[in-house]
Amino acid sequence: MSFIETEEQKELRASVSKLGERFNYVDYVLPKARKGEPLTELWNEAGKLGFLGVNLPEEYGGGGAGIYELALVQEELAAQGAGLLLVVVSPAICGTIIGKYGTAEQKQQWLPSLADGSKIMAFGITEADAGSNSHQITTTARRDGDDWILSGNKIYISGVDQADAVLIVARTEDSKTGKLKPALFIVPTDSPGFVKTQMEMDIIEPDHQFILFLDDVRLPADALVGEADAALMQLFAGLDDVRLPADALVGEADAALMQLFAGLNPERILGASMAIGMGRYALNAAVKFANERTVWKTPIGAHQGISHPLAQVKIELELAKLMMQKAAVLYDSGDDFGAAEAANMAKYAAAEASIKALDQAIQTHGGAGLTKEYGLAAMLGAARIARVAPVSREMILNFVSQHSLGLPRSY
């Protein structure tokens, strides 16, 4: 295993960085975010350049690379203050799930357009009364002839206003046992009975959060991702720390666990890469200011009260990045068990380092750090999301306590 990047990967970093410079934070992202407008121009350009689908199969228009390369894209965009939240959702989550478990028809219908960004798919798993306890999901799908009827609600669903469809996690009744089984459905956002309500968030972001109401949404049979018997596998390609009774497993328990890890990892890796990129942006801004700002004839960066905290931030960002790279390498090599630990640790470390970088950058700028001109205070709110979503730091600590340290489960 090596984290020394190939020439191809270095070239990809450079190309993505140039795109990020064109659509940088101060000139493009922040003005759009303040108006609540999505980063459509950046998304479209990234799609044309092939950056959005680097992890998707070549036969469907993707780059044929891995999650490492998609994380690289996200990190370099975020390092210019131009990270794309929907990269985590559309190509990483939904593209991975459809690529692994979708039917041939679903792959042909969705993967090319997810790869070039011409279509966007959101992901809906969270419910108000379930939270991290995903086996409490109550959104259900029942058969009506050849169709499915979907009923329920979701909360904190990102980018629904930009999406062509939402990949909804629901539950169906097993005809043999009568028990509810997890299943994923591709739900077009223009479906009758599909209602989205934007949530009022107290944060400056270009992407919005939504509550979804699914009022007897009628779907064709092929809206179910993959084969019905593979429903549990599809959920395990999703995002939460799913808890299910032993008799819910399809096949061997070890196989089910592998499927779970296969799905948990990409969003944590992409979340880590975005946080690391934001931290890099903040650190670069602080270093630039510390070199230029002169007090008593000396740049303030010469003083250890300024330089040492920034050096510490640099170290912590690099450590988080190494864990993120380790997780991506393990995931792309097929080591789902190994990648799970690293991906959770990377997401935790990246969130902490990113918030610290933003806070220290603001402190380095003094009063200027709170002005609109620099926009660092606005970015601090965005960085803070990484401690909460898509999985909280406490749930990651639970994971490490139980799986890495072998301590008993507390819930």
N, C-alpha and C positions, 0 to 999 in steps of 0.2 A: 504494500500500500504506500502510495506517495502523494503528497500534497503539492509537489512541484508541478506547476501547470505546464501543459504542452504549449507549443507555439500557437496552435489553433485557439486554445483557450485564452492565451494572452491577447491575440488579435481580436477575439470576441470582446474581451474586456475593453480594449481600446475603442472599438467601434461603438459599443454601447455607451461608453463614457462621452464620446463625441455627440451622440444623440442627446444625452442628458444635458450637456452644455447648451445645446440649442434650445431645449425646453427646461431651462434651469428654474430653481426655486423662486428667486426674487422676481424675475421678469415674467415668468409664465405660471408656475404652479400656485404661488401664494395669491396673486390676483384672481385666479380662477376659483381657488378655495374660498376666498372671502366672499365671492358671489355665489358660492354653492354650485358651481358648474363643474361637470366632469372633465377629465383631461383627454378629451376625444381626439384632438389633433396629435398628441403624443402617442396615444394608443394606436391610432391608424398608421402612423409612421413606423412605430415599432413592429406592427404586423407586416407592413410592406417589406421591411428589412429582414423578416424571418426571425425576429427575436422572441416573439410570443410563443412560438411553437417549437423551440429548439429541443424540447424533451419528448415531442410526439413522433410517432413512427413516420419514416420517410415515405412509405407507400400511401400515406394520407396527407402528404404535404408538409410534414414536420421536418425537423432537423435531424432526427434519428439519434440525438445525443441523450443526455440524462438529466436528472434533477440537479446535478452539480451545475450544469450549464445554465439551467433556468434560474437557479439561485444566484449564479454569477451575473446574469442579466439584471435581476432584481437589485442586487447589491450595488452595481455600478450606476443604475438609474437613481437609486436612493442616495448614493454618495453625491449626486448633484441636486439633491432635494426633490427628485422627481420619481420616487418609487410609486409603483402602480399596485394598489390593493387588489385589483381584479386579476392580476397575474397569479396571485395565490389561489384565487377561486376558480377561474375559468380554465386555463391550461393545466395548472398543477393538480387541483382537486378533481374537477369534472373530467378533464382530458385524461387523467390517469385512470379514473374509475371506468370510463367508457372504453379506453384502450385495453384495460385488463379484462373487463367483464361484459362489455357490450356485445350485441349481436353483430354480424357482418354488416347488416343494413344500418344499424345505429352508428357504427364506426364510419361508414361511408357518408352518412348524412351529416354527422357532427364534427368529426375530427379535422377535416380540411378547413372548415370555417373557424373552428377554435384555433387552429394553427396560424391562420393568417389574420385573425382578429376580426374578421367580417361578422362573426357572430360571437355573442358572449353568453355564457351560462353561469348563473348564480347557484349557490348551494344552500339548501334549507334543512337544517337538522334541529336547531335549538327551539325549545318551547318554554313558555313562561313557567310552567309547573314542573318541568323536567330538569332544566339546567344541565349540569354535568352528568346527571344520572339518566343516561340516554335510554335505558330500558323502560323508563316511565313515559316514553313518547306515546301520545294518544291519537295522533293523526292516523287515520285508518283508510284502507282501500278495500272496497267490496266489489265482487263480480256482479255485473248486470249483463247477461248474455256474453258477448265477446268483449264488452267494454269493462273499464274499471270506473268506479265512482269514488272520488277522493274527498275526504272531509277532515277538517282540523284547522290548526293555526300554527304559525311559526313567528319567532321574534328575533330581532337583531340579524336580519338577513341583508347582507351588503349588496349594493349595486343593482337592485331589482329594476330600477328605472332605466338602466342601461342594457339589461339582459333580454335576450330573445326567449329564454326558457330558464326554469329553475329546476335543479335536480333535488327532488323532495324525498326525504327519508320518511317512510310511513310504515304501517304494519298491515299485514294481510292475515286472514284466517287460514290455518292449515286444514285442508279438507279431511285429512286423516285423524288429526288429534283435536281439532277445534281450537288450538292455541294460536295466538297472534305471532306471526313471524315478521322480522324486518324485511323491507323491500324498498327499492329506489325507483322513482318514476320521473321521467322527463316531462315537465309540465310547461307548455308554452305560456308566456305571460299574457297573451291575449285570449286565453281560454275563458269561456263563460263561467262565472262563479269564482274566478280567481280575482281577489281584491287585495291591493297593496295600499298600506297607509304609512306615509313617511313619519319616522320618529323624530322628535325634537331633541337633538343632541347638543350639548354645550361645548362644542369643540369645532375648530376651524379645519374642515376637511372637504376635499372635492367630491368624495363618495358619501352617499347617504345610506342610512339604515332603515329597514322597513319591518312592519308587522304584516304578516300575510294571513288572509282569511280564505280558506278553501271550502266553499259552500257547494257541496255536491258537484265537484268538477268532474265532468265526464271525459275520460281518456280512452283512446283506442288500446287494443291489446298490446301493441308493440311499444307503448309508453313505458312498460316495465323494462328496466335495464337488464339485459341478458335473459337467461332462462329462469323460470320461477324457482327451480330447485337451488339456484345459486344466490338467492336473495340475501342470505346471511353473509355470504362472501362479499357481496356488494356493499353491505353496510360496513363491514370490516375494512373496506377501502375508504370509508368516510373518516370523520375527524375527531370523534370524542373518545374518551376513556370508557368504552362500552362495557357494561356489566350485564350478563345474561345468565340464566340458570343453566346447569350442565346439560339438561335435556333439550336445550335450544340449539345445540351445536349440530352442524351438518357434517358428517364424516368424523374423522378423528379430532380430538381436542387440540393436539399439537398443530394440525393443519389449520384449524380455525384461528389459533393464536397467531400463526404466521400471516394469515390474511389480514388480521387486525393490524399487526405491525406494518404491513405493506401499505395500509391506508393512512395510519396515523402519522407516518414520518414526513411525507412531502410538505404538508402545511406547516409543520413545525420548522422544517428546514427553510422554507420560503419566508416564514415569519421572522426567523433569526436573521436571514440575509437582509431583509428590509430594515430591521432594527440596526444592524451593523452599519448599513449604508447611511442611515440617518446620523448615527454616531460619528461616522467619518466626516459627514458634511459639517456637523457642529464643530468637530475638532479642527478641521481645515479653516473654518471661519474664525475660530478663536486664535489659531496660530497666525493667521494673516493680520488680525487686529493687533495681536501682541507684538508683532514685528514692526508695525507701522505707528502705533500709538506711542508717543514719546512724552515722558514726564521727567522733569529735572534733567533734561538733555540725554536721557537713556531710554531706549525702547522698554516698555514694561515687561516684555518677555525675558529680559535679562535678569529679572528678580525671581528668586526661587519660590516666592509666594505665588507667582503666576506660572512659572515653568514646571515646577514639580507636580502640581495637580494635573496639568495637561499631559505630562509624561506618564503619569499613572493612568489616565484615561486611555492613552495610546496603548499601553500594555494590556489593559483589560479588554479593549476592543479586539486586539490581535489574538488574545486567548480565546475569546468568544468565536472569532472567525475560524480559528483552528478547529474548534469543536464542531462548528457548522460544516466545515470542509470534511471532517472525519465522518460526520453523519451522512453527508451526501455521497461520499465514496463508498461507504458501507451499503447504503441503500441501492446505489447503482450496480454494485457487485452482487446484489441478491441476498445480502446478510440482513434480513429484516429484524431479527432479534437484536443483533449488535447495533443496528441503526436506531432502534427505538430509544435505547438509553442515551446515545449521543445526541439524537435529535431533540429530546426533551431537555437535556443539559444545555445544548446550544441555544435553544429558545429562551431558557431561563437566563443564561449568562448574557446573551445579546440584549435582552430587555433591560437588565440592570446596567450594563455598560452604556447603552444608548441614552438612557435617562441621565446617567451621571455625566456623560459628554455634553448633553444639552444644558444641564444645570451649570456645569463649569464654563461652558462657552458664554452663557449669559453673565456669569460672575466676572469673567475676563473682560467683557465689554462694559461692565459697570452699568450706568444708567442707559447707555446706548443699547444694551442687550434687551431692553424692554420696549424699544421703539419699533414702529411699523417698518422703518427703513431696513432693518435686519431680519425681522420676522422670526427670531429665535424663540421668543416666548410662545408664539403660535405653534411652532414645531414641537415644543416641549409637550404640549397637550397630545399631539399625534404620537409622540414617542411613548407616552404613558399608556397608550392602548396595549402595547406589547406585554405589559404585566398582567393584563386581564384577558386578552383574546389572542388566539382562539381557544386557549385553555389557560386558566389562571396559574399564577406561580405556586399557589398552594396545592393545586392538583399535580403539578410537576414534582413538588416536594413529596407528595404522597407516592407518586410513581417511583421516585428514587428510593424513598424509605422502604417500600415494599419489594421492588424488583431488584434494586442494586444492593441494598443492605440486608434484605431478608427479614425486615421487621414485620410484625403482624399488621393486618389491615385494620384501619380505624373506622371503616364505614361499610 
